[in-house]
């Protein structure tokens, strides 16, 4: 078996089993965690509008996709991809949306979700180019991407005392 076939199998199996992939569009500084579906040899994403942001990912562009282990969280593989935007309501879009629909958790609009995706979202296909990137060395920790969903605030002053009382009484 050739090295290319082994690389292709690694990309497919790792990406299929991962709940999230980290995607960095060419020319952007940070990767973003995105939920996805693996089908027909590509990653499919739905975003923008009320869904996950797909900033920087443009039709005809390229991206780096990093797949992490679902159980340990360690990096398994990073691969390059070409980005293609699927025209809404095309046969390819319908097939991708059928796959994505089954993986979308807690959709606010249920069955009307696909109509919303057609009118306000983008569906992207990230197809592996065959090139795997080497595992980087050193600390790769980065500050989180700014988001309106951030809830981190200072710990209330009385919380440590409250928690220590619970441990003593248990």
RAPE-V428624 format. One record per backbone hydrogen bond with DSSP energy under -0.5 kcal/mol. NH is the residue of the N-H (numbers start at 0). CO is the residue of the C=O. Records with the same first field share a line. If there is no record, write none. Layout:
BEGIN
NH=CO, CO
END
This chain:
BEGIN
5=1
6=2
7=3
8=4
9=5
10=6
11=7
12=8
13=9
14=10
15=11
16=12
17=13
20=33
21=65
22=20, 31
23=63
24=22
25=61
27=24
31=22
33=20
35=18
36=43
38=36, 41
41=38
42=125
43=36
44=123
46=121
47=51
50=47
56=53
57=55
59=82
60=57
62=80
63=23
64=78
65=21, 63
66=76
67=19
68=73
72=68
75=66
76=66
78=64
79=130
80=62
81=126
82=60
83=124
85=122
89=86
93=89
94=90
95=91
96=92
97=93
98=94
99=95
100=96
101=97
102=98, 99
103=99
104=102
109=106
111=108
112=109
113=110
115=111
116=112
117=113
118=114
119=115
120=115, 116
121=46
123=44, 121
124=83
125=42
126=81, 124
127=40, 125
128=79
129=79
131=129
132=77
149=146
158=155
159=155
161=157
162=158
163=159
164=160
165=161
166=162
167=163
168=164
169=165
END
